Amino acid sequence: MIKSTFFSRWRWRFFGAGVGLLALGAVTAVIWPIASGRTDSPFFSRKSTQELLADVRRSGAPKWAPDEMVQAEAAVKAAFAAYRFEEVKLLPLRDFRGVRDALDYATYKCQSALAAGNRNRMDARASADEALAAAGRDTGRTGDVADAMHLGAYNRTLLQKSQIALREAQIMYDRGDYVQAASKAGEAGAQSRVVSQNAVQAAARYADPSLVGRWRRMIDETVGWSRSTGNPALVVLKENHRVDLYDNGRVVRSYQADIGYRSINDKQRSGDAATPEGRYKVTAKKSASHFYRALAINYPNDDDRAEFDRLKRAGVIPRGASPGGLIEIHGEGGRNKDWTNGCVALSNKDIDDLFPRVGVGTPVTIVGGDGQGMFAKLARMQVGGNNTPSGGSGGGGGTP
């Protein structure tokens, strides 16, 4: 008879206990991940991140913060890939803890891109606002100068380009292209400033102390002559677009005048459309003329001919040119713009008033100005660092 041992009697019990422990361990290994929550997918976090990314894209961040947007897109892509990697595993094997961290990081990068995009867009908009305002001021000022001064073809074209560029800049701004709008506005401002600079150079003679002093002496001598003789005399101030009638040394009438459309310069030759500067006298009274009524003056006088010869010898004036003539104070004026070829035009009402007050031999002194007109102010302000004219009479001539 075989004697049973303790092991032989309990071996099945030990085996059963071992199997039970293994089963318990297996069950625990399956249930614990689920019970701990690590297998729960962050579905709503993923959806929230996806919606945030769409918002960031719609906000314009790809345009205004491209570097930050690239980082945000990469972070979202990595988070979603990690999400998918865990999603395809068997349930007990899933672990979304790292996915949650990746989604949190992607959300942070999206928010950073959104903030950077908004900040950069607002900065660009502020710069565009400033550039548009500056270009508007520059173009407006130059437009005022153009209204007051006949611009040459180059400057007229440049001014038109600047005005077109300003309109294009405004269109770009309206559609949100702030960087392009600022650039285009800068282009418009630069072009208009070139025109303004050219105009200032052309007007510089009106602020020349020596020349202004000479003009004032001519005016004083004419007024003094009128005072001493008791006779009428005329003073024409081109810059001020005014004809003053003196009698006994006092101004008794002032008439608004249109002058040559290029009269910012002194007349040099025939066809330059500038009104001459100098001392003249009425040589004829025409009760009927092509321009209603007219007072002819003795242009060119001896001084004009001497200056013409000097300029011709210097090569400033073409060989075939002549000093011109037929300069008059006539009617058909009052157009509030400079349009003549060098004459001084008054309204018919004013020439009717002036005509009987003067006679053949009445002195006519024509000067650029008295240093107080618009061109003089324009030139002085440029010297002072401000190229903005501040009013004064409009009009003028020349080809800046």
C-alpha positions in Angstrom: 0.0 0.0 0.0 1.4 3.3 -1.1 1.6 5.8 1.7 0.1 9.3 0.6 2.2 12.3 1.2 1.1 15.8 2.1 2.0 17.2 -1.3 0.1 14.4 -3.1 -2.9 15.1 -1.0 -2.8 18.9 -1.6 -1.4 19.2 -5.0 -4.7 19.7 -6.8 -5.6 22.3 -4.3 -2.3 24.2 -4.9 -2.9 23.9 -8.6 -6.4 25.2 -8.3 -5.2 28.1 -6.2 -2.5 28.9 -8.7 -4.9 29.0 -11.6 -7.2 31.2 -9.6 -4.5 33.7 -8.8 -3.5 33.7 -12.5 -7.1 34.3 -13.5 -7.4 37.1 -10.9 -4.2 38.7 -12.2 -5.4 38.5 -15.8 -8.7 40.0 -14.9 -7.1 42.7 -13.0 -4.7 43.4 -15.9 -7.7 43.8 -18.2 -10.0 45.8 -15.9 -7.4 48.1 -14.3 -6.5 50.2 -17.4 -10.2 50.6 -18.1 -11.1 51.4 -14.5 -8.2 53.9 -14.2 -9.5 55.8 -17.2 -6.3 55.7 -19.3 -8.3 54.0 -22.1 -10.9 56.7 -22.3 -10.3 58.6 -25.5 -10.2 62.5 -25.2 -12.8 62.8 -27.9 -14.1 66.2 -26.9 -10.6 67.6 -26.5 -9.8 66.4 -29.9 -12.9 68.0 -31.3 -12.2 71.2 -29.5 -8.6 71.3 -30.8 -9.9 70.7 -34.3 -12.4 73.5 -34.1 -9.8 75.8 -32.6 -7.5 75.1 -35.5 -10.3 75.9 -38.0 -10.8 79.2 -36.2 -7.1 80.1 -36.3 -7.1 79.4 -40.0 -10.1 81.6 -40.6 -8.6 84.4 -38.5 -5.8 84.9 -41.1 -3.0 83.5 -39.0 -1.5 81.6 -41.9 -1.0 85.1 -43.5 -0.1 87.2 -40.4 1.8 84.6 -38.3 3.0 82.0 -40.8 5.8 80.6 -38.5 3.5 80.2 -35.5 0.8 78.7 -37.8 3.3 76.0 -39.1 4.1 75.1 -35.5 0.4 74.9 -34.6 -0.4 72.7 -37.6 2.5 70.4 -36.8 1.4 70.1 -33.2 -2.2 69.3 -34.1 -1.1 66.7 -36.7 1.2 65.0 -34.2 -1.6 64.9 -31.5 -4.1 63.5 -34.0 -1.6 60.9 -35.1 -1.1 59.8 -31.5 -4.8 59.7 -31.0 -5.3 57.4 -33.9 -2.4 55.2 -32.9 -4.0 54.5 -29.5 -7.5 54.3 -31.0 -6.7 51.2 -33.1 -5.3 49.2 -30.2 -7.3 46.7 -28.2 -9.2 48.4 -25.5 -7.1 47.2 -22.5 -3.9 48.3 -24.3 -5.0 51.8 -25.0 -3.4 54.7 -23.1 -4.5 58.2 -24.0 -2.5 60.0 -21.3 0.2 61.0 -23.7 -2.5 62.0 -26.3 -4.1 64.4 -23.8 -0.7 66.0 -23.3 -0.2 66.3 -27.0 -3.7 67.8 -27.5 -3.0 70.3 -24.7 0.2 71.3 -26.4 -1.5 71.6 -29.8 -4.2 73.8 -28.2 -1.5 76.0 -26.8 0.3 76.3 -30.2 -3.0 77.2 -31.9 -3.8 79.9 -29.3 -0.3 81.3 -29.7 -0.7 81.4 -33.5 -4.1 83.1 -33.1 -2.7 85.7 -30.8 0.4 86.3 -32.9 -1.8 86.6 -36.0 -4.1 89.1 -34.4 -1.2 91.1 -33.0 0.6 91.2 -36.3 -2.6 92.1 -38.2 -3.4 95.0 -35.9 0.2 96.3 -36.1 0.1 96.1 -39.9 -3.3 97.9 -39.8 -1.9 100.7 -37.6 1.1 101.1 -40.0 -1.3 101.2 -43.0 -3.5 103.8 -41.2 -0.4 105.9 -40.6 0.9 105.5 -44.1 -2.4 106.3 -45.7 -2.9 109.4 -43.6 0.6 110.6 -44.5 0.2 109.9 -48.2 -3.2 111.6 -48.1 -1.6 114.7 -46.6 1.3 114.7 -49.0 -0.9 114.1 -52.0 -3.5 116.7 -50.9 -0.8 119.3 -50.4 0.7 118.6 -53.7 -2.7 118.8 -55.3 -3.1 122.3 -53.7 0.2 123.3 -55.2 -0.9 121.9 -58.6 -4.0 124.0 -58.4 -1.9 127.1 -57.7 0.9 126.4 -60.1 1.1 125.1 -63.7 3.0 121.9 -63.5 5.0 120.5 -66.4 4.1 117.2 -68.1 6.5 115.2 -66.0 5.2 116.5 -62.7 1.6 116.3 -63.7 2.1 112.7 -64.7 3.9 112.0 -61.4 1.1 113.6 -59.4 -1.5 111.5 -61.3 0.5 108.4 -60.5 0.6 109.3 -56.8 -3.1 109.9 -56.7 -3.8 106.6 -58.4 -1.4 104.8 -56.1 -3.2 106.3 -53.1 -6.6 105.0 -54.4 -5.0 101.6 -54.9 -3.7 101.7 -51.4 -7.1 102.4 -50.0 -8.6 99.5 -52.0 -5.9 97.2 -50.6 -6.6 98.5 -47.1 -10.4 97.8 -47.5 -9.7 94.2 -48.4 -7.4 93.7 -45.5 -4.0 93.8 -47.3 -2.5 96.1 -44.8 1.2 95.5 -45.6 0.6 96.1 -49.3 -1.6 99.1 -48.6 1.2 100.7 -46.5 3.7 100.0 -49.2 1.5 101.5 -51.9 0.7 104.5 -49.7 4.4 105.1 -49.2 4.9 105.0 -52.9 2.1 107.5 -53.4 3.6 109.8 -50.7 7.1 109.6 -52.2 5.8 110.5 -55.7 3.8 113.5 -54.4 6.8 114.7 -52.4 8.9 114.7 -55.5 6.4 116.9 -57.2 6.2 119.2 -54.2 10.0 119.4 -54.1 10.1 120.4 -57.8 7.4 123.0 -57.2 9.3 124.4 -54.3 12.5 124.7 -56.4 10.5 126.5 -59.0 9.0 128.9 -56.4 12.3 129.5 -54.6 12.9 132.8 -56.4 9.7 134.2 -54.7 11.5 133.9 -51.4 14.9 135.2 -52.6 15.6 138.2 -50.3 17.6 139.9 -53.0 14.9 139.5 -55.7 12.0 140.3 -53.3 13.9 143.4 -52.2 14.3 144.5 -55.8 10.6 144.0 -56.5 9.7 146.0 -53.4 12.0 148.8 -54.5 10.3 148.8 -57.9 6.9 149.0 -56.2 8.0 151.8 -53.8 9.5 153.8 -56.7 6.3 153.4 -58.7 4.1 154.5 -55.7 6.5 157.3 -55.0 6.2 158.5 -58.7 2.4 158.4 -58.4 2.6 160.4 -55.1 5.0 163.0 -56.5 3.1 163.5 -59.8 -0.4 162.9 -58.6 -0.9 160.6 -61.6 -2.2 157.0 -61.7 0.2 154.1 -61.9 -0.4 150.3 -62.1 1.4 147.6 -60.1 0.9 144.0 -61.1 1.8 141.4 -58.5 2.0 138.1 -60.3 2.2 135.8 -57.2 -0.8 137.6 -55.7 -2.8 137.7 -58.9 -3.6 141.3 -58.4 -3.4 144.6 -60.2 -3.3 147.6 -57.9 -4.2 151.0 -59.3 -2.4 153.9 -57.5 -3.5 157.5 -57.6 -1.6 160.2 -55.7 0.5 157.3 -54.1 -2.6 155.6 -52.7 -4.3 152.4 -53.8 -7.6 153.3 -55.2 -8.5 150.1 -56.9 -7.4 146.4 -56.7 -8.4 144.0 -59.4 -8.1 140.2 -59.4 -6.0 139.1 -62.4 -5.3 136.0 -64.4 -1.7 135.8 -65.9 0.4 133.6 -68.1 0.1 130.0 -67.3 3.8 129.6 -66.8 4.4 132.8 -65.0 6.2 131.4 -62.0 9.3 132.5 -64.0 10.1 135.8 -65.6 9.4 136.0 -69.3 12.5 135.2 -71.4 11.2 134.7 -74.9 8.3 134.4 -77.2 6.1 131.3 -76.5 7.2 130.7 -72.9 3.7 131.7 -71.6 5.3 133.7 -68.8 4.2 137.2 -67.8 7.2 139.7 -68.0 8.5 141.4 -65.0 9.8 145.0 -65.2 8.8 148.6 -65.6 6.6 149.4 -68.5 4.0 151.9 -69.6 0.8 151.9 -71.4 1.4 152.4 -75.1 -2.1 152.1 -76.5 -5.7 151.9 -75.4 -7.8 149.4 -77.4 -11.5 150.0 -76.9 -12.1 146.8 -79.0 -9.8 143.9 -79.0 -9.8 140.1 -79.3 -10.1 140.1 -75.5 -12.8 142.7 -75.1 -10.7 145.8 -74.3 -7.0 146.1 -73.8 -4.1 148.3 -72.6 -1.0 147.5 -74.6 2.4 147.9 -72.8 5.9 148.3 -74.2 7.2 144.8 -73.7 10.0 144.1 -74.6 11.7 147.3 -73.3 15.4 148.0 -73.4 16.0 146.0 -70.2 14.1 143.0 -71.6 16.1 143.1 -74.9 19.4 143.3 -73.0 18.5 140.3 -70.8 17.2 138.4 -73.8 20.6 139.0 -75.6 22.5 137.9 -72.5 20.6 134.7 -72.1 20.9 134.0 -75.8 24.7 134.4 -75.7 24.7 132.1 -72.7 22.9 129.4 -74.6 19.9 129.5 -72.3 17.6 130.7 -75.1 17.6 128.9 -78.5 19.1 130.8 -81.4 15.9 131.1 -83.4 13.9 132.5 -80.4 12.6 136.0 -80.2 11.7 138.1 -77.1 8.1 138.2 -78.2 5.6 141.0 -77.7 2.0 142.0 -77.7 1.7 141.9 -74.0 -1.5 143.6 -72.7 -3.7 144.1 -69.8 -7.0 143.0 -71.3 -10.5 141.7 -70.6 -12.0 138.2 -70.7 -10.3 137.4 -67.4 -11.9 136.5 -64.0 -11.5 132.7 -64.7 -9.6 132.1 -61.5 -6.9 130.3 -63.3 -3.8 131.3 -65.3 -4.5 130.8 -68.9 -2.9 133.6 -71.0 0.3 133.4 -73.0 1.8 136.2 -70.9 -0.8 138.9 -70.8 -2.7 140.1 -67.7 -6.4 139.4 -67.9 -9.1 141.2 -65.9 -12.8 140.5 -65.9 -14.7 142.6 -68.4 -16.2 144.5 -65.5 -12.8 145.4 -64.1 -11.2 146.4 -67.4 -14.3 148.6 -67.9 -13.6 150.2 -64.5 -9.8 150.5 -65.1 -9.9 151.7 -68.7 -10.9 155.3 -68.2 -8.7 155.7 -65.1 -5.4 155.3 -67.0 -4.0 156.7 -70.2 -1.2 156.2 -72.7 2.0 156.6 -70.7 0.7 155.3 -67.4 3.5 153.4 -65.7 2.9 149.7 -65.3 5.2 147.9 -62.9 5.1 144.1 -63.0 6.8 142.2 -60.2 6.8 138.6 -59.1 5.3 139.5 -55.7 6.0 141.2 -52.4 7.3 138.2 -50.5 4.0 137.4 -48.9 2.3 135.3 -51.5 1.8 131.6 -51.7 5.0 130.8 -53.6 7.1 132.7 -51.1 5.4 130.9 -48.2 5.9 127.5 -50.0 9.6 128.1 -50.4 10.1 129.4 -46.9 8.3 126.5 -45.3 10.4 124.1 -47.2 13.5 125.8 -45.9 12.0 125.5 -42.4 11.4 121.8 -42.9 7.7 121.9 -43.7 6.7 121.7 -47.4 3.2 122.7 -46.7 1.9 125.9 -48.2 -0.6 127.6 -45.9 -2.9 129.5 -48.2 -2.2 132.8 -49.9 -3.4 133.6 -53.3 -3.6 130.8 -55.8 -2.5 130.6 -59.3 0.8 131.0 -61.0 2.7 129.7 -64.0 5.9 128.2 -65.0 6.8 124.6 -65.4 8.2 123.1 -62.2 
